Amino acid sequence: MGEIIQFPGREPHTDPERETALNEIRGLLEQAIDALPEPFREVFVLRQVEGLSVEETALVLSLPPDTVKTRLHRARMRLRRALQHQLAPALKGTFPFDGKRCQRLTAAVLRRLGLRADLA
């Protein structure tokens, strides 16, 4: 019998829904990175995407290492704000109250903590 060899970089049993969600998140990240001002985008891509060190990035961009650190920090903050703005509406309904299920979960947590669990 032959052996099935997985394509490199692919998970053996990928979930189509998960893959679609990851692709959408990647798209949001790419848009947010593209929207960064060029000095921040350059540093972010070299450090986070390409994996260069602070020193290597500073050398490539002819910048002091402290400037690289500052720009990376500011790039991350801008990305965080941009993504938070885009994703916040989707997060509001992520864990809605689910009646009995939530009561059971709360009771189980309280029991494990050694507290009263007479919610059920």
N, C-alpha and C positions, 0 to 999 in steps of 0.2 A: 504494500500500500504506500502511496505517496504521502508526503507531509505537506500540509498547507502552511505557507510562509506568509505572515502578515506583511503588508506594505509598511515600510519604515515610517514611524511618526504617527501611525494610525492606531487607535485603540481597537482591540479585537471585537468588541460588541458595542459599537457606538449607537447611542440613542439618537434618532433623527431630531427629536424635539430639543434635546440638549445641544446637539450640533448647531441647529438653527439659532438657538438662543445665544450660543457662543459667537456665532457669525455676526449676529446683530450687535452684540457687545463690542466685538472687534471693530465693526463699522463705526459705532459711537466713539470709541477710543481714537480711531484714525481721524475722524472729523475733528475731535477736540484737539488732537495733536497738531493737525494741519492749521487750526485756527490760532495756535500760539504765535506770538511775535517771533520773528526769525531767530533772534539771539537765544531765546528760551528754547525754541524748537530744536535748534542745532545741538545745544547742550543735552537736552532731554534724549534725543535720538542717539547721540553718541554714548551717553552713559547708560540709559535704560534699555535701549533696543540693541545697540551694537556691543554693549558690555565693556566699554573702555573704562579705565580707571580715571580718577580725577586728574592725575598727572598726565596721562595720555591725552585726555580731552583738552587739557590746558595747552599741551604742545601742539595738537592739531589746529586749535583755534587761535593760537598765539595770545592766550589769556593767562592771567595769574590764577593759580589753583583756587584761591578764595572766591574769585569771580565765578568760576565754574560751579562751586558749591552753592553760591547765592542764586545763580540763575537756575540751577536744578531745583532748589527749594521753591523758588517763585513759579517755575513751570509746573511743579507738582500741585502747588496751591491753586493755580489757575485751572488745571485739569480737574481737580477735586470739585471746585465750584461749578465748572461747566457740566461735569457729569452729574453732580448732585441736582443741579437745576433740571437736567433732562430726565433723570431717573426717579426723582422724588415722587411724582404722581403715580408711578407704577408701584412704588413700595408701600403706599398707603393701604392698599387692599391685600397685601401679601399674606398677612396672618390675621384674618378676621376672627372675631369671637365666634366659637362654634358650639355654644350651648353645653350639652352633656359631655362632649369630648374635652372641652376646656376644663370643666369641673372635675372630670376624672384625672386629667393631667395635673391640675392644681392639688387635688387630694393626694395623689401619688408623691408629688414633690414634698408636700408638707409631712407626709408619713416618713419619708426618707430623712427628712431633717429632724424627725422626732417631735414634731409639733402636732397639734390637733388637726384632724382631717375630717371633720364632720360636715363637709360641703356636699358630699354625694347624696 
